[in-house]
Amino acid sequence: MRIFLAGATGVVGRLLVPLLLADGHEVTALTRRDPAALRDRGVTAVAGDVYDADALRGVVAAARPDVVMHRLTDLGTRDFAGNLRIRRVGTRNLVDAALAAGVRKVISQSIAWAYEPGDEPAAEATPLDLAAPDEGRRAMVEAVARLEDITAEAPEWVVLRYGLFYGPGTWYTKAGLMADTGNLPTGPDLTSFLHVEDAALAAVQALDWPTGPVNVVDDDPASADTWAPVFAESVGAVTPPPTRSARTAWARGASNDYARTRLAWTPTYPSWRTGFFGRPG
């Protein structure tokens, strides 16, 4: 299968490339940086800018892909405004290029914490939190919804609603941003995590998944008061003190029941309890 991969140098993309190649796929990777390093890894690398719509159409058409995989983010530099722009504008340009090239399937990276408030971990049918009263959250959810709506214009599509990444190269690792205890949250808000290796494996499996959104999260949504001390222990940091507060209504976690029961996806790291220490379940 010929795959056009946008975002091959991110924390998941770096793991995804060798998995795709090992399965015999032909990979063309779009990069804003020097493409030589990617070419050394066995892919056809093309330099390009997702905001240059005309040039993007040209490189996608030249690749003649069967599938376009959208893994573009701008979080490495904590550019949250840039990340919203990628979701809105970058996705538009990439999907337009895919449709113009006759691509049948688009697989996009989304998130599993954009759901509306509720008491149980959210399933895929749960509406997104488009009426969020907080302006910052509403802007984020609107950008996520835009990404997903644009992706759904493809004849076949999968939106991977990932949990919060942890593991090598993420904020949640020994050298990462959250290793500073002062950055760790406390309280009853629930988080669904996902090890980056499981994120890459799910993306490969999604090549064969039916159209629709899929929560790709581990089995163990947990409150910050529960997981933060374990993470602190795993990175050798001071355990943050618990706090007494009400749970934020949207911080409900997400359910992976559909992926497990209908798509036969099983996380290698079913829980952060062992995953923070680098141990699969």
C-alpha atoms as one frame of an Amber mdcrd trajectory, in Angstrom:
protein
   0.000   0.000   0.000   1.258   3.492  -0.815   0.999   5.820   2.188   1.513
   9.575   2.364   2.485  10.422   5.934   2.291  14.003   7.174   4.002  14.227
  10.557   6.662  11.548  10.281   9.089  13.265  12.646   6.746  13.613  15.644
   6.862  11.393  18.715   4.421   8.916  17.169   5.511   9.383  13.573   9.063
   8.307  14.402   7.681   5.014  15.706   5.128   4.644  12.940   7.549   4.816
  10.000   9.460   1.587  10.767   6.202  -0.249  11.498   4.782   0.712   8.117
   7.980  -0.223   6.315   8.161  -3.568   8.132   4.659  -4.353   6.863   5.804
  -3.741   3.293   4.134  -0.373   2.700   5.660   2.323   0.511   5.897   5.512
   2.566   6.194   9.071   1.333   6.769  11.419   4.258   6.152  15.161   4.301
   8.591  17.140   6.421   9.282  20.812   7.063  12.896  19.930   7.875  15.783
  18.454   5.896  14.361  15.303   4.289  17.740  13.530   4.170  17.346  11.888
   7.590  13.991  10.416   6.630  15.365   9.128   3.342  18.068   7.341   5.302
  15.268   5.447   7.081  13.937   4.012   3.841  11.093   6.384   3.020  10.569
   8.766   0.147  10.818  12.108   1.934   9.562  15.363   0.475  10.080  18.801
   1.934   6.922  20.856   2.083   4.649  23.162   3.993   1.108  22.099   4.811
   0.068  25.756   4.515   1.210  25.938   0.884  -1.910  24.384  -0.600  -0.792
  24.393  -4.239   2.598  22.815  -3.551   0.982  20.280  -1.223  -1.383  19.165
  -3.968   1.613  18.591  -6.197   3.585  16.416  -3.782   0.533  14.354  -2.802
  -0.388  13.798  -6.439   3.188  12.765  -7.243   3.150  10.204  -4.418  -0.063
   8.563  -5.751  -1.000   7.330  -2.278  -3.740   4.886  -1.379  -3.944   6.391
   2.117  -3.073   9.779   3.595  -2.144   9.772   7.288  -2.463  13.108   9.091
  -0.255  13.259  12.185   0.586  16.958  12.133   0.771  18.857  15.420   2.631
  21.887  16.696   3.022  20.898  20.339   6.744  20.222  20.403   7.310  23.939
  20.998   4.088  24.340  23.031   2.636  26.500  20.270  -1.020  25.953  21.122
  -2.267  28.603  18.685  -0.213  26.976  15.948  -1.699  23.617  16.833  -5.224
  25.002  16.417  -4.217  26.372  13.024  -2.848  23.024  11.901  -6.107  21.339
  12.872  -8.196  23.855  10.961  -6.097  25.014   8.015  -3.495  22.268   7.710
  -6.166  19.584   7.720  -8.161  21.472   5.070  -5.172  21.691   2.753  -4.084
  18.091   3.315  -7.514  16.581   2.752  -8.099  18.782  -0.302  -4.819  17.482
  -1.717  -5.832  13.897  -0.924  -9.223  14.283  -2.596  -7.683  15.924  -5.656
  -5.299  12.964  -5.972  -8.141  10.446  -5.761  -7.111   9.082  -2.354  -9.702
   6.717  -0.929  -8.810   6.827   2.778  -7.632   9.460   5.242  -6.540   8.646
   8.798  -6.270  11.634  11.143  -4.969  12.102  14.679  -7.440  13.613  17.139
  -7.852  13.600  20.930 -10.041  11.825  23.485 -10.590  14.742  25.890 -12.802
  16.964  23.737 -16.080  15.327  24.810 -18.937  17.143  26.521 -19.353  16.820
  30.306 -20.605  13.563  31.794 -20.254  11.071  34.618 -18.878   8.068  32.693
 -15.882   7.631  30.381 -16.960   8.921  26.985 -17.739   6.630  24.062 -17.346
   7.610  20.420 -21.021   8.568  20.108 -20.704  11.147  22.896 -20.957  14.684
  21.433 -17.955  16.963  21.488 -17.935  19.854  23.987 -18.759  22.578  21.457
 -20.728  24.570  24.021 -17.880  24.700  26.550 -18.220  27.916  28.597 -14.446
  28.383  28.812 -13.300  30.263  25.714  -9.944  28.493  25.473 -11.459  25.014
  25.712 -14.201  25.912  23.242 -11.625  27.085  20.689  -9.711  23.830  21.106
 -12.834  21.680  20.720 -13.988  23.665  17.696 -10.607  23.054  16.024 -10.828
  19.328  16.824 -14.358  19.201  15.398 -13.164  20.984  12.267 -10.327  18.485
  11.797 -12.734  15.578  12.184 -15.392  17.053   9.876 -12.844  17.714   7.134
 -11.398  14.218   7.485 -14.913  12.798   7.085 -15.097  14.256   3.557 -12.903
  11.398   2.342 -14.664   8.346   0.885 -13.200   6.288   3.753 -11.771   7.730
   6.941 -10.688   6.989  10.497 -10.254   9.563  13.247  -8.004   8.277  16.030
  -9.072   9.963  19.266  -5.904   9.393  21.244  -5.509   9.526  24.993  -2.848
  11.691  26.634   0.518  10.480  25.361   3.251   9.282  27.671   6.539   7.540
  27.026   9.747   8.457  25.156   9.698  11.885  23.563   6.515  13.057  25.323
   5.932  15.466  28.197   5.262  12.491  30.462   8.681  10.885  30.702  11.774
  11.313  32.841  13.192  14.186  30.784   9.810  15.623  29.846   7.987  18.785
  30.826   5.821  17.092  33.448   8.776  15.556  35.283   8.859  18.821  37.217
   6.437  18.106  40.065   5.278  21.707  39.975   3.650  21.039  36.597   1.651
  18.019  37.765  -2.088  18.380  38.318  -3.848  17.141  41.420  -7.485  16.529
  42.242 -10.319  14.344  40.920 -10.169  15.183  37.193  -9.966  11.969  35.147
  -7.407  11.342  32.412  -7.186   8.545  29.859  -3.559   7.902  28.953  -1.927
   6.146  26.001   1.644   4.961  25.541   3.147   6.303  22.312   4.010   2.786
  21.145   0.340   1.856  21.337  -0.527   5.016  19.409   1.768   3.960  16.549
   0.471   0.384  16.529  -3.128   1.613  16.400  -2.324   3.832  13.412  -1.018
   0.822  11.494  -4.096  -1.231  12.380  -6.344   1.658  11.345  -5.359   1.017
   7.734  -7.860  -1.858   7.917 -10.443  -0.273  10.231 -13.874   0.823   9.006
 -14.871   4.453   8.681 -15.507   6.338  11.908 -13.954   7.789  15.066 -12.135
   5.474  17.475 -11.067   6.126  21.059  -7.508   4.857  21.343  -6.844   4.974
  25.079  -5.618   2.581  27.743  -7.883   0.577  30.052  -7.397   2.690  33.140
  -8.836   6.233  33.272  -7.830   7.728  36.616  -7.888  10.902  38.667  -4.818
  13.087  38.959  -4.695  12.328  42.691  -4.262   8.667  41.711  -1.896   8.768
  38.756   0.290  11.807  39.560   2.037  10.186  42.578   2.827   7.120  40.464
   4.215   9.254  37.669   6.280  11.253  40.170   7.732   8.011  41.523   8.565
   6.814  38.013  10.639   9.927  37.254  12.134  10.324  40.740  10.198  13.480
  41.574   8.502  14.598  44.764   4.957  13.290  45.120   2.475  16.157  44.739
   0.026  16.582  47.619  -3.630  15.702  46.968  -6.209  18.443  46.746  -9.878
  18.746  47.570 -11.906  20.074  44.695 -14.817  19.116  42.479 -14.145  17.223
  39.264 -14.199  19.344  36.130 -17.307  18.085  34.353 -15.615  17.326  31.020
 -12.602  15.590  32.619 -14.306  12.210  32.423 -11.815  10.000  30.567 -12.743
   7.902  27.546 -13.731   4.283  26.912 -11.828   1.955  24.571 -14.638  -0.613
  24.498 -15.325  -0.150  20.771 -11.673  -0.573  19.804 -11.330  -3.646  21.992
 -14.571  -5.449  21.169 -15.194  -4.445  17.556 -11.728  -3.776  16.169  -9.652
  -6.307  18.157  -7.259  -3.595  19.339  -5.534  -4.313  22.633  -3.047  -1.895
  24.218   0.402  -3.283  24.893   0.464  -0.934  27.886  -3.045  -1.383  29.361
  -2.327   0.905  32.308  -0.094   3.829  33.201   0.459   2.048  36.553   3.117
  -0.114  34.918   3.543   1.902  31.713   5.063   4.900  33.488   7.887   2.543
  34.489   8.281   1.260  30.933   6.658  -2.101  31.657   3.891  -3.481  29.421
   0.902  -5.064  31.095
